[in-house]
């Protein structure tokens, strides 16, 4: 008799086999996924005196490129340490080679003990860099980004436009054509923009570049079957957009950008409002961000 029919008939042997198989499968799955995510509980097998291992995200105290990663972890309820650094602290860590493989922030460290005497500021099992890679990881462990290949394609497409926007904003941020020296972190003196060049950059961003890029994003939302870029489910590309858009609208993301660059993009403005109203995001914004272990109740 097929296994399904035996289960329906209440065959105790078949039921027992399924239960045992399920338990074994869950234990195997836990063993595969927990260490891979960097979120593991270590200790005795019965759970006694277990010690929480979390991740530590390090970045400047600013709502910039690391903010979507922070929001993904907050929304997903992932335990993590929010480490805020000053420019001086970043310089010290860079000189000591302690900022991961690309020696810049943000960095993500796995296997950090938040209960250590130094508050989790000591060693970790591994350090990772590159904002896009960290956001992809956060989207996975938070459950925001599905494994579906087509959805992943949509997410990356939106992120591509947002990366174009950030690249275009760089000369406006730094008043410099190339930004910071990758070795020292200092602005490149030889590529500093003149006053005339700075004015030309600002005008081009407000008149040509940003309206076109935002119109492209508006079209993606118009074709979506939900309020988010990928339909009815919030994903990390929505958070990336939210951080940029909310900051441009209130003037905190990049100075010199006119709010009317969002003219003709009602869907984008509605998305900003929708994410702002998300309970976890609203709580995070009300607290003024973080610093230390999150969620605070841990």
Kinemage of the C-alpha trace (Angstrom):
@kinemage 1
@onewidth
@group {chain A} dominant
@subgroup {mainchain}
@vectorlist {calphas} color= white
{ca unk a 1} P 0.000 0.000 0.000
{ca unk a 2} L 1.397 3.490 -0.869
{ca unk a 3} L 2.681 5.544 2.083
{ca unk a 4} L 0.009 8.202 1.649
{ca unk a 5} L -2.791 5.636 1.859
{ca unk a 6} L -1.184 4.094 4.925
{ca unk a 7} L -1.047 7.531 6.581
{ca unk a 8} L -4.709 8.168 5.816
{ca unk a 9} L -5.655 4.772 7.304
{ca unk a 10} L -3.731 5.612 10.478
{ca unk a 11} L -1.044 2.937 10.092
{ca unk a 12} L 1.135 3.539 13.224
{ca unk a 13} L 4.301 2.345 11.468
{ca unk a 14} L 3.850 4.809 8.610
{ca unk a 15} L 2.987 7.672 10.961
{ca unk a 16} L 6.006 6.937 13.111
{ca unk a 17} L 8.314 6.873 10.087
{ca unk a 18} L 7.098 10.272 8.940
{ca unk a 19} L 7.569 11.788 12.419
{ca unk a 20} L 11.104 10.426 12.745
{ca unk a 21} L 11.980 11.582 9.240
{ca unk a 22} L 10.620 15.048 9.941
{ca unk a 23} L 12.623 15.413 13.160
{ca unk a 24} L 15.816 14.269 11.450
{ca unk a 25} L 15.167 16.609 8.534
{ca unk a 26} L 14.586 19.628 10.790
{ca unk a 27} L 17.788 18.918 12.726
{ca unk a 28} L 19.773 18.567 9.529
{ca unk a 29} L 18.257 21.732 8.116
{ca unk a 30} L 19.053 23.666 11.304
{ca unk a 31} L 22.600 22.431 11.176
{ca unk a 32} L 22.974 23.601 7.591
{ca unk a 33} L 21.280 26.981 7.837
{ca unk a 34} L 22.204 28.340 11.239
{ca unk a 35} L 25.978 28.411 10.778
{ca unk a 36} L 25.618 29.575 7.183
{ca unk a 37} L 23.674 32.660 8.238
{ca unk a 38} L 26.132 33.592 10.965
{ca unk a 39} L 23.301 33.529 13.521
{ca unk a 40} L 24.002 30.584 15.767
{ca unk a 41} L 23.446 29.504 19.342
{ca unk a 42} L 26.408 27.690 20.807
{ca unk a 43} L 26.505 25.729 24.049
{ca unk a 44} L 25.427 22.375 25.396
{ca unk a 45} L 23.144 20.247 23.209
{ca unk a 46} L 20.247 20.556 25.644
{ca unk a 47} L 20.361 24.325 25.349
{ca unk a 48} L 21.665 24.944 28.857
{ca unk a 49} L 23.977 27.934 29.155
{ca unk a 50} L 23.737 28.547 25.426
{ca unk a 51} L 25.332 31.750 24.206
{ca unk a 52} L 23.855 33.854 21.443
{ca unk a 53} L 26.157 34.570 18.536
{ca unk a 54} L 25.115 37.521 16.430
{ca unk a 55} L 26.433 39.664 13.607
{ca unk a 56} L 27.906 43.134 13.928
{ca unk a 57} L 27.322 45.778 11.268
{ca unk a 58} L 29.766 48.692 11.414
{ca unk a 59} L 29.219 51.998 9.674
{ca unk a 60} L 29.131 55.740 10.207
{ca unk a 61} L 26.336 57.280 12.263
{ca unk a 62} L 24.442 58.285 9.133
{ca unk a 63} L 21.449 57.192 7.059
{ca unk a 64} L 23.450 56.328 4.009
{ca unk a 65} L 24.531 53.164 2.189
{ca unk a 66} L 24.302 50.908 5.268
{ca unk a 67} L 20.809 52.019 6.249
{ca unk a 68} L 18.937 49.541 3.990
{ca unk a 69} L 20.964 46.734 5.599
{ca unk a 70} L 20.030 47.987 9.059
{ca unk a 71} L 16.359 48.206 8.109
{ca unk a 72} L 16.344 44.681 6.651
{ca unk a 73} L 17.754 43.299 9.905
{ca unk a 74} L 15.297 45.338 11.981
{ca unk a 75} L 12.267 44.263 9.932
{ca unk a 76} L 13.414 40.630 9.949
{ca unk a 77} L 13.951 40.599 13.716
{ca unk a 78} L 17.538 39.445 13.213
{ca unk a 79} L 19.771 39.777 16.302
{ca unk a 80} L 22.670 42.082 15.486
{ca unk a 81} L 25.009 44.693 16.923
{ca unk a 82} L 24.653 48.173 15.445
{ca unk a 83} L 28.149 49.615 15.653
{ca unk a 84} L 28.338 53.336 14.879
{ca unk a 85} L 31.770 54.736 14.012
{ca unk a 86} L 33.155 58.252 13.742
{ca unk a 87} L 35.399 59.243 10.833
{ca unk a 88} L 38.335 59.212 13.269
{ca unk a 89} L 37.516 55.661 14.382
{ca unk a 90} L 37.231 54.524 10.776
{ca unk a 91} L 40.670 56.002 10.073
{ca unk a 92} L 42.198 54.126 13.021
{ca unk a 93} L 40.610 50.837 11.980
{ca unk a 94} L 41.660 51.362 8.358
{ca unk a 95} L 45.279 52.008 9.381
{ca unk a 96} L 45.200 48.791 11.418
{ca unk a 97} L 43.725 46.795 8.516
{ca unk a 98} L 40.606 45.910 10.502
{ca unk a 99} L 37.928 46.870 7.999
{ca unk a 100} L 37.705 43.656 6.031
{ca unk a 101} L 39.054 42.776 2.595
{ca unk a 102} L 38.305 46.158 0.975
{ca unk a 103} L 39.356 48.145 4.087
{ca unk a 104} L 36.315 50.410 4.179
{ca unk a 105} L 32.904 50.590 5.805
{ca unk a 106} L 30.335 49.159 6.007
{ca unk a 107} L 31.591 45.846 7.335
{ca unk a 108} L 29.717 42.801 8.568
{ca unk a 109} L 31.244 40.452 11.124
{ca unk a 110} L 29.861 37.011 11.908
{ca unk a 111} L 29.969 35.056 15.150
{ca unk a 112} L 30.134 37.985 17.583
{ca unk a 113} L 29.322 37.404 21.273
{ca unk a 114} L 27.220 40.351 22.531
{ca unk a 115} L 27.683 39.230 26.138
{ca unk a 116} L 31.475 39.429 26.113
{ca unk a 117} L 33.196 41.786 28.521
{ca unk a 118} L 33.906 44.273 25.749
{ca unk a 119} L 30.254 44.336 24.649
{ca unk a 120} L 30.884 42.467 21.436
{ca unk a 121} L 33.641 44.757 20.214
{ca unk a 122} L 36.250 42.034 20.240
{ca unk a 123} L 36.993 39.331 17.717
{ca unk a 124} L 34.620 37.631 15.309
{ca unk a 125} L 34.782 34.609 13.080
{ca unk a 126} L 34.902 36.469 9.759
{ca unk a 127} L 34.561 39.988 8.354
{ca unk a 128} L 32.839 40.855 5.079
{ca unk a 129} L 32.581 44.035 3.022
{ca unk a 130} L 30.855 45.543 -0.028
{ca unk a 131} L 27.453 47.106 0.509
{ca unk a 132} L 25.618 45.142 -2.203
{ca unk a 133} L 26.861 41.810 -0.849
{ca unk a 134} L 25.873 42.726 2.711
{ca unk a 135} L 22.395 43.795 1.605
{ca unk a 136} L 21.882 40.541 -0.295
{ca unk a 137} L 22.879 38.613 2.833
{ca unk a 138} L 20.526 40.696 4.975
{ca unk a 139} L 17.703 40.108 2.510
{ca unk a 140} L 18.259 36.362 2.800
{ca unk a 141} L 18.523 36.011 6.586
{ca unk a 142} L 15.668 38.451 7.192
{ca unk a 143} L 13.386 36.542 4.829
{ca unk a 144} L 12.630 39.677 2.809
{ca unk a 145} L 14.129 38.449 -0.458
{ca unk a 146} L 12.741 35.188 -1.877
{ca unk a 147} L 14.795 32.596 -3.737
{ca unk a 148} L 12.674 32.988 -6.886
{ca unk a 149} L 15.042 33.819 -9.756
{ca unk a 150} L 12.628 36.171 -11.511
{ca unk a 151} L 12.001 38.166 -8.333
{ca unk a 152} L 15.764 38.317 -7.785
{ca unk a 153} L 16.101 39.694 -11.302
{ca unk a 154} L 13.566 42.415 -10.528
{ca unk a 155} L 15.298 43.304 -7.268
{ca unk a 156} L 18.685 43.574 -8.968
{ca unk a 157} L 17.207 45.649 -11.785
{ca unk a 158} L 15.880 48.221 -9.329
{ca unk a 159} L 19.154 48.165 -7.412
{ca unk a 160} L 20.951 48.849 -10.683
{ca unk a 161} L 19.011 52.088 -11.210
{ca unk a 162} L 19.578 53.068 -7.587
{ca unk a 163} L 23.306 52.416 -8.008
{ca unk a 164} L 23.265 54.705 -11.054
{ca unk a 165} L 21.691 57.383 -8.860
{ca unk a 166} L 24.300 56.943 -6.117
{ca unk a 167} L 27.140 57.059 -8.641
{ca unk a 168} L 25.732 60.273 -10.109
{ca unk a 169} L 25.432 61.797 -6.623
{ca unk a 170} L 29.050 61.090 -5.682
{ca unk a 171} L 30.510 64.325 -7.151
{ca unk a 172} L 27.761 66.233 -5.350
{ca unk a 173} L 28.548 64.515 -2.038
{ca unk a 174} L 32.288 64.987 -2.179
{ca unk a 175} L 32.671 67.985 -4.499
{ca unk a 176} L 35.134 65.698 -6.194
{ca unk a 177} L 35.174 63.689 -9.427
{ca unk a 178} L 36.601 60.513 -7.849
{ca unk a 179} L 35.681 60.817 -4.189
{ca unk a 180} L 37.912 59.204 -1.577
{ca unk a 181} L 41.331 57.605 -1.869
{ca unk a 182} L 40.799 53.835 -1.352
{ca unk a 183} L 44.026 53.591 0.666
{ca unk a 184} L 43.704 56.530 3.029
{ca unk a 185} L 40.035 57.463 2.893
{ca unk a 186} L 40.975 61.099 2.242
{ca unk a 187} L 39.431 63.042 -0.641
{ca unk a 188} L 41.474 62.965 -3.835
{ca unk a 189} L 43.052 66.432 -4.041
{ca unk a 190} L 43.850 66.263 -7.757
{ca unk a 191} L 40.207 65.664 -8.740
{ca unk a 192} L 38.496 68.272 -6.577
{ca unk a 193} L 35.794 70.184 -8.482
{ca unk a 194} L 35.979 73.910 -9.029
{ca unk a 195} L 33.065 76.083 -7.922
{ca unk a 196} L 31.861 76.300 -11.528
{ca unk a 197} L 32.022 72.514 -11.916
{ca unk a 198} L 30.125 72.014 -8.658
{ca unk a 199} L 27.332 74.281 -9.880
{ca unk a 200} L 27.193 72.416 -13.203
{ca unk a 201} L 26.952 69.056 -11.414
{ca unk a 202} L 24.119 70.264 -9.175
{ca unk a 203} L 22.131 71.626 -12.109
{ca unk a 204} L 22.596 68.479 -14.185
{ca unk a 205} L 21.473 66.273 -11.297
{ca unk a 206} L 18.297 68.263 -10.682
{ca unk a 207} L 17.340 68.973 -14.282
{ca unk a 208} L 18.443 65.878 -16.193
{ca unk a 209} L 19.803 62.917 -14.244
{ca unk a 210} L 17.513 62.434 -11.257
{ca unk a 211} L 14.172 63.133 -12.998
{ca unk a 212} L 15.006 60.516 -15.635
{ca unk a 213} L 16.142 57.859 -13.144
{ca unk a 214} L 13.144 58.437 -10.883
{ca unk a 215} L 10.791 58.242 -13.878
{ca unk a 216} L 12.315 54.842 -14.695
{ca unk a 217} L 11.575 53.638 -11.165
{ca unk a 218} L 8.036 55.042 -11.388
{ca unk a 219} L 7.445 52.963 -14.506
{ca unk a 220} L 8.563 49.807 -12.704
{ca unk a 221} L 6.070 50.523 -9.916
{ca unk a 222} L 3.297 51.199 -12.427
{ca unk a 223} L 3.866 47.752 -13.916
{ca unk a 224} L 3.969 46.052 -10.515
{ca unk a 225} L 0.838 44.258 -9.340
{ca unk a 226} L 1.313 45.633 -5.826
{ca unk a 227} L 2.581 48.713 -3.961
{ca unk a 228} L 6.182 47.473 -3.947
{ca unk a 229} L 8.641 47.045 -6.794
{ca unk a 230} L 8.168 43.263 -6.740
{ca unk a 231} L 4.439 43.156 -6.128
{ca unk a 232} L 2.778 42.782 -2.746
{ca unk a 233} L 5.889 41.793 -0.777
{ca unk a 234} L 8.450 44.203 0.627
{ca unk a 235} L 12.001 43.409 -0.524
{ca unk a 236} L 15.421 44.948 0.000
{ca unk a 237} L 15.243 47.047 -3.177
{ca unk a 238} L 12.241 48.853 -1.655
{ca unk a 239} L 14.369 49.646 1.390
{ca unk a 240} L 17.254 50.851 -0.770
{ca unk a 241} L 14.900 53.177 -2.616
{ca unk a 242} L 13.269 54.343 0.620
{ca unk a 243} L 16.552 55.409 2.204
{ca unk a 244} L 17.578 57.421 -0.865
{ca unk a 245} L 14.141 58.947 -1.534
{ca unk a 246} L 13.305 59.858 2.055
{ca unk a 247} L 16.736 61.442 2.429
{ca unk a 248} L 16.454 63.407 -0.804
{ca unk a 249} L 13.003 64.663 0.161
{ca unk a 250} L 14.094 65.929 3.584
{ca unk a 251} L 17.536 67.070 2.440
{ca unk a 252} L 19.573 64.723 4.647
{ca unk a 253} L 20.825 62.322 1.966
{ca unk a 254} L 22.534 64.811 -0.305
{ca unk a 255} L 22.550 68.603 -0.165
{ca unk a 256} L 21.526 70.650 -3.155
{ca unk a 257} L 18.841 68.298 -4.507
{ca unk a 258} L 15.495 69.899 -5.231
{ca unk a 259} L 12.379 68.110 -3.863
{ca unk a 260} L 10.610 68.675 -7.195
{ca unk a 261} L 12.781 65.998 -8.830
{ca unk a 262} L 9.960 63.716 -7.628
{ca unk a 263} L 7.358 65.617 -9.648
{ca unk a 264} L 5.250 63.186 -11.661
{ca unk a 265} L 6.146 60.154 -9.495
{ca unk a 266} L 3.104 59.625 -7.229
{ca unk a 267} L 3.781 55.896 -6.930
{ca unk a 268} L 7.284 56.517 -5.612
{ca unk a 269} L 6.020 59.048 -3.073
{ca unk a 270} L 3.334 56.607 -1.937
{ca unk a 271} L 6.002 53.927 -1.487
{ca unk a 272} L 8.022 56.244 0.761
{ca unk a 273} L 4.937 56.808 2.923
{ca unk a 274} L 4.113 53.100 2.992
{ca unk a 275} L 7.552 52.064 4.216
{ca unk a 276} L 7.688 54.930 6.721
{ca unk a 277} L 4.478 53.564 8.223
{ca unk a 278} L 5.852 50.026 8.608
{ca unk a 279} L 5.802 49.357 12.392
{ca unk a 280} L 9.442 48.256 12.566
{ca unk a 281} L 10.640 51.128 10.402
{ca unk a 282} L 8.553 53.671 12.319
{ca unk a 283} L 9.943 52.363 15.616
{ca unk a 284} L 13.490 52.469 14.261
{ca unk a 285} L 13.055 56.034 13.010
{ca unk a 286} L 11.413 57.150 16.257
{ca unk a 287} L 14.342 55.818 18.247
{ca unk a 288} L 16.643 57.776 15.979
{ca unk a 289} L 18.365 54.645 14.712
{ca unk a 290} L 20.295 52.483 17.039
{ca unk a 291} L 23.636 51.636 18.471
{ca unk a 292} L 24.233 48.452 20.444
{ca unk a 293} L 22.374 45.163 20.377
{ca unk a 294} L 19.167 44.822 18.348
{ca unk a 295} L 16.365 44.039 18.908
{ca unk a 296} L 16.740 45.933 22.227
{ca unk a 297} L 14.699 43.321 24.126
{ca unk a 298} L 17.369 40.621 23.657
